[in-house]
Amino acid sequence: MTLKELLIKELDDASEPLLVELLDFVQFLKAKQADDTVDLLDARQALASIATEGTVSWESLQADVGL
């Protein structure tokens, strides 16, 4: 049996309240995955920016913001 078939079998035997919780959990996982993808893209963009623009020293950053 495939993983999907096993999940469907378990869903067929689950109670209605459990199905509600499972649906909520699956939707949460999908949203989390989408957020993780956005975070990964942001991180890659930041790394690309550093590669093209260079970096600023910690001391220089502190002086710029008045710390």
Order of alpha helices (4+ residues) and beta strands (2+ residues): alpha-alpha-alpha
